[in-house]
Amino acid sequence: MQIVVAGAAGAVGNKLVSELASGGHSVVGLVHSQDKFTQVEEAGGMPVLADVTDKSTLEDPLSDADVVVFAAGSGGNAVDEVDRDGAINLIDVANEQGVDRFVMLSSMAAGEPERGPDSLRDYLVAKGEADDYLQSSDIEYVIVKPASLTDDGGAGEIQVGAGDSLPSGKIARSDVAKTLSFCATAEGIRDITFEVIEGDEPITDALAFTA
Ligand SMILES: NC(=O)c1ccc[n+]([C@@H]2O[C@H](COP(=O)([O-])OP(=O)(O)OC[C@H]3O[C@@H](n4cnc5c(N)ncnc54)[C@H](OP(=O)(O)O)[C@@H]3O)[C@@H](O)[C@H]2O)c1
């Protein structure tokens, strides 16, 4: 399977590239600066220069993709341009190129800014708009909405809220990467949105409901 990861040198994205590559998948890692190439190569991916804010740079890299994952993010500086419109560009190109599945790294409370602090309002609105766009598109989707990300080791155990909101919490980036990897590669999973925090259930057991 060929999987394209946008944000492949990011903290979650780079771990995701490793997970997918070690599972035997061909991984194309999109980065928007050449100095991130080595990081993607060391994780086992093929780096390609592409900027999610420029649709024309996305067409070639997605031309053979089976699955696309949006793990890019603005870091709070250009939320409309990257977190909303960048995601929408990637969804549009994935649709045009006949990609089978789109996996979105979203956020807990995306589209519900009243659940988050004022400082995240614009970000949560932008992420919610990108999620809405994906849900109303023709492509199969999985939207993963993690709580606050940490750099802890990650216990490989999570709690999932599908249909229900979870209490605010945290989750290790490595566990988010494993969750995204499952969502990108598992058979039969489609058109699902869920929140995720650290928990006490092994990731594959917690995600068994998606099949
Ligand atoms: N932080 C949290 O607690 C939290 C909670 C829930 C969800 N999330 C979501 O999870 C996402 C990933 O988190 P993370 O920790 O992995 O963030 P990260 O390390 O900042 O990774 C985001 C990646 O996106 C890349 N990027 C930025 N603009 C781009 C563009 N125009 N085109 C292509 N790539 C671009 C960045 O590259 P450069 O560094 O080179 O700009 C970076 O590698 C966040 O963006 C956020 O939406 C975060």
Ligand as a Chemical Component Dictionary entry (heavy atoms), coordinates in Angstrom:
data_LIG
# 
_chem_comp.id                   LIG 
_chem_comp.type                 NON-POLYMER 
_chem_comp.pdbx_formal_charge   0 
_chem_comp.three_letter_code    LIG 
# 
loop_
_chem_comp_atom.comp_id 
_chem_comp_atom.atom_id 
_chem_comp_atom.alt_atom_id 
_chem_comp_atom.type_symbol 
_chem_comp_atom.charge 
_chem_comp_atom.model_Cartn_x 
_chem_comp_atom.model_Cartn_y 
_chem_comp_atom.model_Cartn_z 
_chem_comp_atom.pdbx_ordinal 
LIG N1  N1  N 0  -0.426 20.068 20.363 1  
LIG C1  C1  C 0  -1.499 19.451 20.802 2  
LIG O1  O1  O 0  -1.706 19.285 22.024 3  
LIG C2  C2  C 0  -2.512 18.912 19.799 4  
LIG C3  C3  C 0  -3.674 18.309 20.281 5  
LIG C4  C4  C 0  -4.553 17.743 19.361 6  
LIG C5  C5  C 0  -4.291 17.811 18.008 7  
LIG N2  N2  N 1  -3.167 18.424 17.562 8  
LIG C6  C6  C 0  -2.898 18.451 16.115 9  
LIG O2  O2  O 0  -1.829 17.597 15.819 10 
LIG C7  C7  C 0  -1.032 18.205 14.796 11 
LIG C8  C8  C 0  0.341  17.606 14.752 12 
LIG O3  O3  O 0  0.986  17.829 15.989 13 
LIG P1  P1  P 0  2.579  17.823 16.054 14 
LIG O4  O4  O 0  2.943  17.919 17.474 15 
LIG O5  O5  O -1 3.074  16.695 15.211 16 
LIG O6  O6  O 0  2.888  19.213 15.315 17 
LIG P2  P2  P 0  4.246  19.648 14.552 18 
LIG O7  O7  O 0  5.407  18.949 15.131 19 
LIG O8  O8  O 0  4.234  21.134 14.542 20 
LIG O9  O9  O 0  4.045  19.081 13.077 21 
LIG C9  C9  C 0  3.340  19.775 12.089 22 
LIG C10 C10 C 0  4.118  19.650 10.796 23 
LIG O10 O10 O 0  3.399  20.309 9.754  24 
LIG C11 C11 C 0  4.363  20.951 8.920  25 
LIG N3  N3  N 0  3.798  22.041 8.149  26 
LIG C12 C12 C 0  3.488  23.302 8.575  27 
LIG N4  N4  N 0  3.042  24.045 7.552  28 
LIG C13 C13 C 0  3.063  23.239 6.449  29 
LIG C14 C14 C 0  2.733  23.446 5.098  30 
LIG N5  N5  N 0  2.266  24.624 4.657  31 
LIG N6  N6  N 0  2.891  22.408 4.227  32 
LIG C15 C15 C 0  3.370  21.209 4.659  33 
LIG N7  N7  N 0  3.714  20.958 5.929  34 
LIG C16 C16 C 0  3.550  21.964 6.823  35 
LIG C17 C17 C 0  5.406  21.474 9.902  36 
LIG O11 O11 O 0  6.614  21.735 9.237  37 
LIG P3  P3  P 0  7.584  22.917 9.773  38 
LIG O12 O12 O 0  7.866  22.588 11.212 39 
LIG O13 O13 O 0  8.765  22.784 8.864  40 
LIG O14 O14 O 0  6.820  24.189 9.587  41 
LIG C18 C18 C 0  5.524  20.304 10.858 42 
LIG O15 O15 O 0  6.469  19.362 10.416 43 
LIG C19 C19 C 0  -1.094 19.684 15.166 44 
LIG O16 O16 O 0  -0.780 20.494 14.056 45 
LIG C20 C20 C 0  -2.517 19.848 15.628 46 
LIG O17 O17 O 0  -3.343 20.186 14.536 47 
LIG C21 C21 C 0  -2.264 18.977 18.437 48 
# 
loop_
_chem_comp_bond.comp_id 
_chem_comp_bond.atom_id_1 
_chem_comp_bond.atom_id_2 
_chem_comp_bond.value_order 
_chem_comp_bond.pdbx_ordinal 
LIG N1  C1  SING 1  
LIG C1  O1  DOUB 2  
LIG C1  C2  SING 3  
LIG C2  C3  SING 4  
LIG C2  C21 DOUB 5  
LIG C3  C4  DOUB 6  
LIG C4  C5  SING 7  
LIG C5  N2  DOUB 8  
LIG N2  C6  SING 9  
LIG N2  C21 SING 10 
LIG C6  O2  SING 11 
LIG C6  C20 SING 12 
LIG O2  C7  SING 13 
LIG C7  C8  SING 14 
LIG C7  C19 SING 15 
LIG C8  O3  SING 16 
LIG O3  P1  SING 17 
LIG P1  O4  DOUB 18 
LIG P1  O5  SING 19 
LIG P1  O6  SING 20 
LIG O6  P2  SING 21 
LIG P2  O7  DOUB 22 
LIG P2  O8  SING 23 
LIG P2  O9  SING 24 
LIG O9  C9  SING 25 
LIG C9  C10 SING 26 
LIG C10 O10 SING 27 
LIG C10 C18 SING 28 
LIG O10 C11 SING 29 
LIG C11 N3  SING 30 
LIG C11 C17 SING 31 
LIG N3  C12 SING 32 
LIG N3  C16 SING 33 
LIG C12 N4  DOUB 34 
LIG N4  C13 SING 35 
LIG C13 C14 SING 36 
LIG C13 C16 DOUB 37 
LIG C14 N5  SING 38 
LIG C14 N6  DOUB 39 
LIG N6  C15 SING 40 
LIG C15 N7  DOUB 41 
LIG N7  C16 SING 42 
LIG C17 O11 SING 43 
LIG C17 C18 SING 44 
LIG O11 P3  SING 45 
LIG P3  O12 DOUB 46 
LIG P3  O13 SING 47 
LIG P3  O14 SING 48 
LIG C18 O15 SING 49 
LIG C19 O16 SING 50 
LIG C19 C20 SING 51 
LIG C20 O17 SING 52 
# 
